Every structure is written in C-alpha cells, then in structure tokens.
C-alpha cells in the first residue's frame, strides 16, 4: 500500500511518475515527515517535496536533482 501512496516524481513519462523503488525508498521518510497531509495525491506529494527542497534528506534531495 505504501508503494501506491507514494507514486511520486512527475518526471515526464507515465513510468517515471511512479518513481523507481530506490527513489521511493529515498523519499518515503520525507513524505511522511513533510507532506503526510498530501497522501495519497501523487502530484500534491511531488509539489510538496519540491516546496520543501531545503528540508529534504540528502537521499531524497538527490532524487530531485536527477
């Protein structure tokens, strides 16, 4: 269920919108810490994480730098 809730990372294609397992693992803690109110809306989660860029963990921040 967590994988469904965290269909993150609008990066172009439909597959990229799901995020890789590694991307989801990197950002799951940040989603719960910073953007829990946006679950399960993937677009809102992505927007929230981008707004919170300065507060992201290094691993999740690296996902958004890709």
N, C-alpha and C positions, 0 to 999 in steps of 0.2 A: 504494500500500500504506500509506503514512503516513496518508492520509485514513481508511482503515479502522482503523488502530491508534488513531487519535485521535478516535474517535466520543465526544466529550465532552459535558459540560454538561447534566446531567439538569435540565431546566427546565420540565417539565410534559408537553408533547406528544411524540409519537414523533419528529416532525421536529426539535423543539428539542433532543432528546437528541443528535442528530448534530452540532449546532453549525453555525454559518454558516462559510463559507470564511474570513471575516475573523476569527472567533473562533478557529478552528483555527490560523490563521497567528499570531495574537497569543500563543497559549499553547503552541504546539509546542515552542519552545525550553525553556520552563519544565517541560514534561512530561519531556523528555529530561534536564534538569538535576536536577530534584527528585523525579521519580516514575517513572523508567525501569523500575524493578522491577515496576510495576503494568501495563505494556503487555503484552497488548492488552485488558485488562479495563477497559472504559469507566467503569463505576461506581467501580471502585477508583481510577482516574486522577482522576476528579472529586473523590472523597473526599480523596485525597492532596493535590490542589491546594488544596482548602478548608483542610486542616490546615496547609498551608504558606503560608497567606494573607500573612503578613508577609514572605515571601521571594519573592513573585511579582514579575515585571517589571510596570512601570506599565501596559503594554498588556493583559496578562493579568488583572491585578487589576481593571481597568475592566470586563472581561467579567463577572466575578463580582459586580460592583456593579450590573449591569443588572437 
